[in-house]
Structure formats: C-alpha cells, structure tokens
Amino acid sequence: MSILICGSLAYDNIMVFPDRFRNHILPEQIHILNVAFLVPEMRREYGGCAGNIAYSLGMLGGEALIMATVGDDAPAYFDRLDKLGLSRAHVRHVPGTFTAQAFITTDLDDNQITAFHPGAMSFSHLNKVEQATSATLGIVAPDGREGMLQHASDFAGRGIPFIFDPGQGLPMFNGAELLEFMRLATYACFNDYEAKLLADRCGRSVEELALEVEALIVTRGGEGSTIYAQGQRFDIPCVQAEQVVDPTGCGDAYRAGLLFGISNGYDWSTTGQLASLMGSIKIAHRGGQNHQFEREQINERYRQAFGKSLW
C-alpha cells in the first residue's frame, strides 16, 4: 500500500546562543530592538513534516511517497532521499526559490527565536494527488495554504482515505474551511493546543468534531494521546523514552505510526500504541531524522511496552 505524504521538505538551521536572551534585550527599549547574537554552535538538520513522516514510515517498512515542493538548494536533500531509498518522483523543484527552512536560535534557558521562510512550499498547489496513481492512503500535513486545500479536495475526489493534519498551519484557516477539511477527511490529528483552537474556530467541541471523521486523534505530549473512534474513546499512554533530548519531529514520528497502523488494518489501540512508541523513539535523538532502528528493534520495544508483538 503506497502512502502519499503531502507536506513540506525543509532545512532546519539550529543555532545555540551560549547566554540568555534576557541579558541582551532591554524591555524598555523593545520599540527600537536591534540586537545580534553570536552563535558559535550551529547545525543543519533535514526536516519538514513530509520528510520526517516518510523517514519514520520507511523504518517501519511502509511505502512512503513524498509530495512536496523544493527550491534551488534542494540537491543535498535529494541526495539524502536517494540514500534512504525514499522516492522523490513527486517532489517538484520550483526554480528561483529556496527550499522551506527554519532558523532557530536557542539560549541557555531553552527560549527560542525562530524565523521561518516558506520558499518553495508556497507553490505546493502545483502538485496534484492524481499524479500519484499508486496511492491508497494519504495525509495532508502542514504545507502551503492553497496546496493543503487542494490536496484535501483531491484525496476526497478520488476516494482515497487521508489524515487531515494541519499542525502549525491550522491558524491559516477559518472555521468554515476547517469544517470542510473535517468533512472531506477520513481521519484527523492534532496536538491538544491545536484541538482546542479547532474547536474554538468551528464552534463545536472536540467530541462533536470527532463525529465528522472515522477517527480523531489528539496528542498530549508526555500525557499520551486520545483517539475518538467507533463511538469510543481510546486513551493511549505515553511510552517512556530512553532519554529526552529533542522533541523536534516527535509528532511526525507519531503520525508515521498512525499511517502504518491504518494501512495494515490494526485496531485503534494498537495503532495508537505504535504511534506513541515511535514518538518516544524519536525524542531520544536530535533532529527529526536521526533515529535509526530496525523493524525487529521496534517490535521488541513495542513488546516491552505493551506485552505483545506487532509482527
């Protein structure tokens, strides 16, 4: 089963400021703010929701198809996808643009200042779901606004079940648009803050919105997650991580578990448990694509956490 992942490919430029922002920002001068931070430590990570989801899905043995747009600086990412064995047949190069990227500066108190440049992501509507003829399941992850609207409509029009997962892109849409996404989608996934924002904009409770889809998933970080499906509520515990290093990409790893569980016909408890495990594996590593596990290692971790095997 080919799983089409509509979302972003991005570079995450992560810098560490070996001091505290508060020592350099004068509150009384905030109206004329002009500061520079020396950041001797910097790393570039491969990221973007589509890239992160496909990476973890590949480790599980799922067939991931990435649908995304990239800029003139994409060759390094192309090389990475090739080395990972991930298809880039539906990754479109948009000449004259940069690949989407975030510039994140973190201080010693873990405060962050982030600038995000969407670049080629703004042209995601140029990609059409119909181009991925083998797709039987999909996800609409954070991407360009017009692309997200179009891809949801495309999936529904072709009768392909998909997850609506707006993530940080949710504020781009009004209540009517979000309700339409929910009507088109087969499943929907949000973190707890996004779920509250969704309910507020739509004027409905999360439980009421869950009736629009086959399953609505709400992640709650260290408190686990909740799946509303089949008229029931499934409370999924958080899997204890070996260590907590970096939450970046944990939600994407979780979604890879969801997609794998759905595509393999797992029940909702098992699907949620696998998703939770994938998030806990990722959080012990920096970046969204640096955790490396074989299928049997994942199965053993699942058995240890839940007392049964996946395969």
DRENVO-224855 format. One record per atom (N, C-alpha, C): x, y, z. Coordinates in steps of 0.05 Angstrom, whole numbers, padded with zeros to 5 digits, always signed. Example, Ala and Ser with C-alpha at 12.3 -4.5 7.8 and 13.67 -1.06 7.14 Angstrom:
<lumpas>
+00264-00114+00156;+00246-00090+00156;+00264-00066+00156;+00257-00045+00142;+00273-00021+00143;+00258+00001+00157;
</lumpas>
This chain:
<lumpas>
+00017-00024+00000;+00000+00000+00000;+00018+00025+00000;+00015+00042-00021;+00031+00067-00022;+00017+00088-00006;+00032+00102+00010;+00021+00123+00027;+00032+00150+00017;+00014+00168+00008;+00022+00193-00003;+00023+00214+00019;+00047+00226+00023;+00051+00245+00045;+00053+00273+00033;+00032+00288+00034;+00032+00316+00024;+00040+00334+00046;+00063+00347+00043;+00073+00365+00064;+00099+00377+00055;+00113+00387+00074;+00138+00403+00068;+00163+00386+00070;+00183+00393+00054;+00211+00386+00059;+00225+00412+00066;+00241+00411+00087;+00253+00436+00097;+00280+00431+00109;+00296+00452+00110;+00321+00451+00125;+00316+00466+00152;+00325+00454+00174;+00324+00466+00200;+00352+00475+00208;+00357+00501+00209;+00383+00512+00217;+00381+00519+00247;+00395+00504+00263;+00392+00506+00292;+00418+00517+00304;+00415+00540+00318;+00438+00553+00330;+00434+00555+00360;+00456+00554+00374;+00456+00555+00403;+00470+00580+00412;+00456+00597+00427;+00468+00622+00438;+00477+00615+00466;+00503+00616+00472;+00513+00608+00499;+00509+00629+00521;+00486+00640+00522;+00479+00661+00541;+00449+00661+00543;+00438+00682+00555;+00409+00684+00558;+00399+00709+00544;+00378+00706+00528;+00367+00729+00513;+00361+00752+00532;+00352+00746+00556;+00343+00768+00574;+00367+00786+00582;+00391+00776+00579;+00414+00792+00586;+00421+00812+00564;+00408+00810+00541;+00415+00826+00519;+00391+00842+00507;+00367+00837+00517;+00344+00851+00508;+00334+00868+00530;+00334+00894+00526;+00325+00913+00546;+00295+00919+00542;+00278+00911+00561;+00249+00914+00558;+00241+00943+00552;+00254+00962+00564;+00246+00990+00560;+00254+01000+00532;+00271+00984+00518;+00280+00992+00491;+00269+00974+00469;+00248+00959+00476;+00237+00939+00458;+00227+00951+00432;+00219+00977+00433;+00208+00990+00409;+00229+00997+00389;+00254+00996+00397;+00277+01001+00379;+00296+00977+00380;+00285+00954+00381;+00301+00930+00384;+00321+00927+00361;+00347+00923+00368;+00368+00919+00348;+00390+00903+00362;+00388+00877+00361;+00407+00861+00375;+00419+00840+00356;+00443+00831+00363;+00456+00809+00348;+00466+00789+00368;+00463+00763+00361;+00472+00742+00379;+00494+00726+00365;+00517+00723+00378;+00538+00707+00368;+00532+00677+00374;+00531+00661+00354;+00523+00633+00357;+00545+00615+00347;+00564+00608+00364;+00587+00592+00355;+00579+00563+00348;+00556+00554+00358;+00547+00527+00352;+00524+00527+00334;+00525+00513+00312;+00504+00512+00292;+00503+00485+00278;+00480+00475+00272;+00477+00451+00256;+00453+00453+00237;+00455+00439+00216;+00432+00439+00197;+00421+00411+00196;+00395+00409+00201;+00381+00384+00201;+00362+00382+00177;+00358+00358+00167;+00338+00354+00146;+00311+00351+00160;+00291+00366+00151;+00266+00366+00165;+00242+00370+00146;+00222+00383+00156;+00197+00385+00142;+00179+00361+00148;+00153+00366+00152;+00135+00345+00161;+00135+00321+00142;+00135+00326+00116;+00134+00303+00097;+00159+00287+00098;+00182+00300+00100;+00207+00286+00102;+00209+00270+00128;+00201+00282+00150;+00203+00268+00176;+00184+00244+00177;+00159+00247+00167;+00140+00225+00168;+00150+00202+00150;+00159+00209+00126;+00168+00188+00108;+00192+00173+00119;+00210+00187+00133;+00234+00175+00145;+00225+00153+00165;+00208+00160+00184;+00199+00141+00204;+00182+00119+00192;+00165+00126+00173;+00149+00106+00160;+00166+00085+00145;+00188+00094+00133;+00206+00076+00120;+00219+00056+00139;+00225+00065+00163;+00237+00047+00183;+00217+00025+00190;+00192+00032+00190;+00171+00012+00197;+00166-00008+00174;+00176-00001+00150;+00171-00018+00127;+00148-00008+00110;+00138+00016+00115;+00117+00027+00099;+00127+00038+00073;+00110+00039+00052;+00118+00051+00026;+00109+00080+00025;+00128+00098+00029;+00122+00126+00031;+00127+00140+00004;+00108+00157-00004;+00111+00174-00028;+00110+00203-00018;+00131+00218-00022;+00131+00246-00013;+00121+00264-00036;+00102+00281-00029;+00093+00301-00048;+00099+00328-00036;+00119+00342-00048;+00128+00367-00036;+00140+00385-00058;+00146+00409-00051;+00160+00428-00069;+00185+00438-00056;+00207+00440-00072;+00233+00448-00061;+00245+00469-00080;+00266+00483-00070;+00279+00504-00085;+00305+00496-00097;+00320+00516-00105;+00346+00512-00119;+00367+00499-00101;+00363+00501-00075;+00383+00489-00056;+00376+00461-00048;+00360+00447-00064;+00350+00420-00056;+00369+00397-00062;+00390+00400-00078;+00406+00376-00085;+00416+00360-00060;+00423+00373-00039;+00432+00358-00015;+00409+00341-00004;+00385+00352-00004;+00362+00336+00005;+00356+00314-00014;+00358+00319-00040;+00354+00298-00060;+00373+00274-00055;+00399+00281-00050;+00418+00260-00044;+00411+00244-00020;+00400+00258+00000;+00392+00243+00025;+00369+00224+00019;+00349+00234+00005;+00326+00217-00002;+00335+00192-00017;+00353+00196-00036;+00363+00174-00052;+00377+00153-00034;+00394+00163-00016;+00408+00145+00002;+00389+00130+00020;+00367+00142+00028;+00347+00129+00045;+00328+00111+00030;+00330+00112+00003;+00312+00096-00013;+00284+00107-00014;+00280+00133-00009;+00254+00146-00010;+00250+00159-00037;+00228+00153-00049;+00222+00163-00076;+00218+00193-00075;+00230+00206-00096;+00225+00235-00099;+00211+00240-00126;+00196+00220-00135;+00181+00223-00160;+00161+00245-00160;+00151+00252-00135;+00130+00273-00133;+00141+00297-00118;+00167+00300-00117;+00179+00324-00105;+00186+00343-00128;+00173+00366-00128;+00175+00385-00150;+00195+00407-00144;+00214+00412-00162;+00233+00434-00160;+00220+00459-00171;+00219+00481-00155;+00208+00507-00164;+00232+00525-00168;+00240+00530-00193;+00263+00547-00198;+00260+00575-00186;+00283+00587-00178;+00283+00614-00167;+00273+00616-00139;+00271+00594-00125;+00262+00594-00097;+00282+00580-00080;+00280+00584-00053;+00294+00568-00034;+00275+00546-00024;+00287+00523-00015;+00271+00504-00001;+00263+00516+00026;+00239+00509+00035;+00230+00520+00061;+00250+00515+00083;+00254+00534+00100;+00273+00530+00122;+00268+00547+00146;+00275+00536+00169;+00272+00550+00194;+00300+00557+00205;+00302+00580+00217;+00326+00589+00231;+00319+00592+00260;+00330+00574+00276;+00322+00572+00304;+00346+00578+00322;+00343+00598+00339;+00364+00604+00358;+00354+00599+00386;+00369+00582+00401;+00361+00574+00428;+00381+00585+00448;+00371+00595+00471;+00390+00605+00491;+00393+00584+00514;+00407+00591+00535;+00413+00572+00556;+00388+00565+00573;+00367+00581+00571;+00342+00576+00585;+00322+00561+00567;+00332+00552+00544;+00315+00538+00524;+00294+00556+00512;+00297+00583+00514;+00280+00601+00500;+00288+00600+00470;+00269+00604+00452;+00276+00603+00424;+00266+00627+00409;+00281+00636+00389;+00273+00655+00370;+00275+00642+00343;+00253+00640+00329;+00251+00625+00304;+00242+00643+00281;+00255+00641+00258;+00246+00654+00234;+00241+00631+00214;+00218+00632+00200;+00212+00611+00181;+00207+00623+00153;+00221+00613+00133;+00217+00621+00106;+00204+00599+00090;+00180+00603+00080;+00166+00581+00066;+00177+00574+00039;+00188+00594+00025;+00200+00589-00001;+00183+00573-00020;+00194+00551-00030;+00180+00535-00050;+00154+00523-00039;+00152+00520-00013;+00128+00509-00001;+00103+00524-00010;+00105+00550-00016;+00082+00566-00024;+00071+00557-00051;+00086+00540-00065;+00077+00531-00091;+00068+00502-00091;+00061+00492-00067;+00054+00464-00064;+00029+00457-00080;+00012+00477-00086;-00012+00472-00102;-00006+00463-00130;+00019+00466-00139;+00026+00456-00166;+00026+00426-00168;+00029+00413-00145;+00028+00383-00144;-00001+00374-00142;-00008+00352-00156;-00035+00341-00157;-00034+00313-00146;-00053+00306-00129;-00055+00279-00118;-00058+00259-00140;-00072+00266-00161;-00077+00247-00183;-00051+00237-00196;-00029+00252-00192;-00003+00244-00204;+00008+00220-00190;+00000+00214-00166;+00009+00191-00151;-00011+00169-00154;-00010+00155-00176;-00031+00136-00184;-00032+00111-00166;-00010+00106-00152;-00010+00082-00135;-00019+00087-00106;-00024+00112-00099;-00031+00118-00071;-00058+00107-00063;-00059+00094-00040;-00084+00084-00030;-00091+00095-00002;-00073+00111+00009;-00076+00124+00035;-00059+00150+00034;-00068+00171+00048;-00052+00195+00047;-00054+00211+00073;-00040+00233+00073;-00041+00252+00095;-00036+00280+00083;-00052+00299+00093;-00048+00327+00086;-00035+00340+00111;-00008+00343+00110;+00007+00354+00132;+00013+00383+00127;+00024+00398+00146;+00030+00427+00142;+00045+00432+00116;+00034+00451+00101;+00045+00457+00074;+00035+00485+00067;+00038+00493+00041;+00027+00518+00032;-00004+00517+00035;-00016+00540+00041;-00045+00541+00045;-00061+00530+00022;-00055+00540-00002;-00071+00531-00025;-00066+00502-00031;-00042+00493-00026;-00036+00465-00031;-00052+00447-00012;-00054+00455+00013;-00069+00438+00033;-00098+00437+00025;-00110+00459+00017;-00138+00459+00009;-00142+00441-00016;-00124+00443-00035;-00127+00428-00059;-00123+00398-00055;-00102+00391-00039;-00096+00363-00035;-00118+00349-00020;-00130+00362-00001;-00153+00350+00014;-00176+00345-00006;-00182+00364-00023;-00203+00361-00043;-00196+00339-00062;-00171+00337-00070;-00162+00316-00089;-00165+00289-00077;-00156+00285-00052;-00159+00259-00039;-00188+00251-00038;-00205+00269-00029;-00234+00262-00026;-00246+00256-00053;-00239+00272-00073;-00250+00268-00100;-00242+00241-00112;-00219+00231-00105;-00210+00205-00116;-00217+00182-00097;-00231+00188-00075;-00239+00167-00056;-00216+00154-00041;-00194+00170-00038;-00171+00159-00023;-00173+00169+00006;-00174+00150+00025;-00175+00159+00054;-00150+00174+00061;-00153+00195+00078;-00130+00211+00086;-00133+00223+00114;-00110+00229+00126;-00110+00243+00151;-00107+00273+00146;-00124+00289+00159;-00121+00318+00159;-00104+00325+00184;-00080+00336+00179;-00061+00342+00200;-00049+00370+00195;-00063+00391+00202;-00054+00418+00195;-00031+00428+00212;-00027+00417+00236;-00004+00426+00252;-00003+00456+00255;+00022+00467+00252;+00026+00495+00255;+00012+00512+00233;+00002+00498+00213;-00013+00512+00191;-00042+00517+00198;-00052+00506+00220;-00080+00509+00227;-00090+00538+00228;-00074+00557+00239;-00084+00585+00241;-00089+00598+00214;-00079+00586+00192;-00084+00598+00165;-00113+00595+00156;-00129+00578+00170;-00155+00572+00161;-00177+00582+00180;-00199+00591+00169;-00221+00599+00186;-00239+00575+00193;-00260+00580+00209;-00277+00559+00218;-00290+00543+00196;-00301+00558+00176;-00314+00544+00154;-00295+00526+00138;-00271+00536+00134;-00251+00520+00119;-00243+00495+00135;-00240+00499+00161;-00232+00476+00178;-00254+00455+00179;-00279+00464+00180;-00302+00445+00179;-00302+00430+00153;-00296+00443+00131;-00296+00430+00105;-00273+00409+00104;-00250+00416+00115;-00229+00396+00117;-00238+00371+00132;-00252+00376+00155;-00261+00354+00171;-00282+00337+00156;-00299+00349+00140;-00319+00334+00125;-00306+00318+00103;-00284+00328+00091;-00270+00314+00069;-00253+00291+00080;-00241+00296+00103;-00221+00277+00114;-00233+00251+00124;-00217+00230+00124;-00225+00205+00136;-00217+00204+00166;-00194+00216+00171;-00183+00217+00198;-00172+00245+00202;-00168+00253+00228;-00156+00279+00234;-00138+00277+00258;-00117+00292+00259;-00098+00290+00281;-00088+00318+00289;-00088+00324+00315;-00080+00349+00325;-00065+00345+00352;-00048+00365+00360;-00040+00364+00387;-00061+00378+00404;-00058+00377+00431;-00080+00387+00448;-00086+00417+00443;-00065+00433+00439;-00070+00461+00434;-00085+00465+00408;-00076+00451+00387;-00090+00454+00361;-00119+00445+00362;-00124+00423+00378;-00151+00414+00380;-00169+00435+00393;-00158+00449+00413;-00174+00470+00426;-00179+00493+00407;-00158+00500+00391;-00162+00521+00371;-00182+00513+00350;-00181+00488+00341;-00200+00478+00322;-00229+00480+00333;-00233+00471+00357;-00259+00473+00370;-00269+00501+00372;-00251+00519+00380;-00258+00547+00383;-00267+00559+00356;-00251+00554+00335;-00258+00566+00309;-00282+00554+00296;-00287+00528+00302;-00311+00515+00290;-00336+00518+00307;-00332+00527+00332;-00356+00529+00349;-00367+00503+00357;-00351+00482+00358;-00360+00456+00366;-00340+00444+00386;-00348+00424+00401;-00330+00410+00419;-00314+00390+00403;-00292+00382+00415;-00275+00361+00402;-00291+00336+00397;-00308+00329+00417;-00324+00304+00414;-00344+00307+00391;-00355+00331+00387;-00374+00335+00365;-00359+00334+00338;-00335+00346+00337;-00319+00345+00313;-00310+00317+00306;-00307+00300+00326;-00298+00273+00321;-00319+00257+00305;-00344+00266+00306;-00365+00253+00291;-00363+00258+00261;-00347+00277+00253;-00343+00283+00224;-00324+00264+00211;-00308+00249+00226;-00287+00232+00215;-00289+00204+00227;-00275+00185+00215;-00275+00158+00227;-00259+00157+00253;-00239+00175+00254;-00223+00176+00279;-00211+00203+00281;-00211+00214+00305;-00198+00240+00312;-00178+00234+00333;-00153+00241+00328;-00131+00236+00347;-00121+00262+00359;-00118+00262+00385;-00107+00286+00399;-00083+00277+00415;-00060+00288+00409;-00035+00282+00423;-00031+00301+00446;-00021+00291+00469;-00018+00308+00493;+00010+00306+00504;+00030+00303+00487;+00058+00303+00496;+00062+00280+00516;+00074+00287+00539;+00080+00267+00559;+00056+00255+00572;+00033+00265+00567;+00008+00254+00578;-00005+00233+00560;+00008+00227+00538;-00002+00207+00520;-00020+00219+00498;-00039+00204+00489;-00057+00214+00468;-00084+00201+00471;-00103+00213+00457;-00131+00203+00457;-00141+00199+00429;-00154+00177+00424;-00166+00171+00398;-00196+00168+00401;-00211+00185+00387;-00240+00183+00387;-00248+00169+00361;-00258+00144+00364;-00265+00128+00340;-00286+00107+00348;-00303+00101+00329;-00323+00080+00332;-00341+00085+00356;-00346+00111+00362;-00362+00118+00384;-00349+00113+00411;-00323+00109+00411;-00308+00103+00436;-00285+00123+00439;-00274+00123+00462;-00250+00139+00468;-00228+00120+00477;-00206+00120+00462;-00183+00103+00468;-00161+00121+00480;-00154+00117+00505;-00133+00132+00517;-00107+00116+00515;-00088+00129+00501;-00062+00116+00494;-00041+00127+00513;-00027+00110+00528;-00006+00121+00546;+00019+00129+00531;+00033+00147+00543;+00059+00155+00533;+00079+00133+00538;+00096+00126+00519;+00117+00106+00523;+00141+00120+00535;+00152+00109+00556;+00176+00121+00569;+00199+00121+00549;+00211+00144+00545;+00234+00147+00528;+00260+00140+00542;+00280+00130+00527;+00306+00124+00539;+00318+00150+00551;+00314+00172+00538;+00322+00198+00547;+00307+00219+00531;+00304+00243+00543;+00290+00265+00529;+00311+00284+00519;+00315+00284+00493;+00336+00300+00481;+00325+00323+00465;+00306+00318+00447;+00296+00338+00429;+00268+00330+00419;+00248+00347+00425;+00221+00340+00416;+00215+00345+00386;+00234+00358+00372;+00230+00364+00344;+00224+00339+00328;+00202+00339+00314;+00195+00316+00297;+00181+00293+00311;+00176+00296+00337;+00162+00274+00352;+00134+00270+00341;+00120+00292+00335;+00093+00290+00324;+00093+00276+00297;+00114+00281+00281;+00116+00268+00255;+00121+00238+00258;+00138+00230+00276;+00143+00202+00281;+00117+00188+00291;+00102+00202+00308;+00076+00192+00317;+00058+00187+00293;+00057+00206+00274;+00039+00204+00251;+00048+00181+00233;+00074+00176+00232;+00083+00153+00216;+00072+00127+00228;+00071+00125+00254;+00059+00102+00267;+00030+00100+00261;+00015+00122+00261;-00013+00122+00254;-00017+00111+00226;-00002+00123+00207;-00006+00115+00179;+00000+00085+00175;+00021+00075+00189;+00028+00047+00186;+00006+00030+00198;-00004+00037+00221;-00025+00022+00234;-00050+00021+00217;-00058+00044+00206;-00082+00045+00190;-00078+00028+00165;-00055+00031+00152;-00051+00017+00126;-00050-00013+00130;-00043-00022+00154;-00041-00051+00160;-00066-00062+00174;-00086-00045+00178;-00111-00055+00189;-00110-00060+00219;-00091-00048+00234;-00090-00051+00262;-00115-00038+00276;-00122-00049+00299;-00144-00036+00314;-00133-00009+00325;-00151+00007+00336;-00143+00035+00344;-00124+00034+00368;-00128+00016+00386;-00110+00015+00409;-00082+00008+00400;-00079-00012+00383;-00052-00019+00373;-00040+00003+00356;-00056+00015+00339;-00046+00037+00322;-00036+00060+00340;-00051+00067+00360;-00043+00089+00378;-00018+00082+00394;-00016+00057+00402;+00007+00048+00417;+00033+00049+00400;+00031+00040+00375;+00054+00042+00357;+00062+00071+00353;+00042+00088+00348;+00048+00116+00344;+00062+00128+00368;+00052+00121+00392;+00064+00131+00417;+00093+00122+00419;+00098+00096+00412;+00125+00086+00413;+00143+00100+00394;+00134+00106+00370;+00151+00120+00350;+00158+00148+00360;+00140+00161+00373;+00146+00187+00385;+00168+00185+00407;+00166+00165+00423;+00185+00162+00445;+00213+00154+00434;+00214+00139+00412;+00240+00132+00400;+00253+00158+00389;+00237+00175+00376;+00248+00199+00364;+00258+00218+00384;+00245+00222+00407;+00251+00243+00426;+00279+00239+00438;+00290+00215+00436;+00316+00209+00448;+00339+00217+00429;+00332+00229+00406;+00352+00237+00386;+00347+00265+00377;+00368+00279+00370;+00366+00306+00359;+00356+00306+00331;+00340+00326+00324;+00330+00328+00297;+00308+00309+00291;+00295+00313+00268;+00272+00296+00261;+00279+00271+00246;+00304+00268+00238;+00311+00245+00221;+00338+00232+00228;+00344+00230+00254;+00369+00218+00263;+00366+00193+00279;+00341+00185+00285;+00337+00160+00300;+00338+00137+00280;+00352+00115+00287;+00356+00093+00269;+00350+00067+00283;+00329+00053+00274;+00321+00028+00286;+00312+00008+00264;+00319-00017+00268;+00309-00038+00251;+00280-00046+00259;+00266-00058+00241;+00238-00066+00247;+00237-00083+00272;+00255-00102+00274;+00254-00120+00297;+00260-00106+00323;+00277-00086+00322;+00282-00070+00346;+00257-00055+00355;+00242-00044+00335;+00217-00030+00341;+00197-00050+00353;+00196-00074+00342;+00178-00094+00352;+00184-00102+00380;+00210-00104+00386;+00219-00111+00414;+00212-00089+00433;+00216-00064+00425;+00209-00041+00442;+00179-00041+00447;+00163-00048+00427;+00134-00049+00430;+00126-00071+00449;+00139-00094+00446;+00133-00117+00464;+00139-00110+00493;+00161-00096+00497;+00169-00088+00524;+00149-00068+00536;+00138-00051+00519;+00120-00030+00529;+00091-00040+00533;+00083-00059+00515;+00054-00066+00515;+00049-00096+00519;+00071-00112+00522;+00067-00140+00528;+00058-00157+00505;+00061-00148+00481;+00053-00164+00457;+00071-00155+00434;+00070-00171+00413;+00086-00165+00389;+00069-00153+00367;+00081-00138+00350;+00067-00126+00327;+00067-00145+00303;+00089-00159+00299;+00092-00177+00276;+00111-00200+00284;
</lumpas>
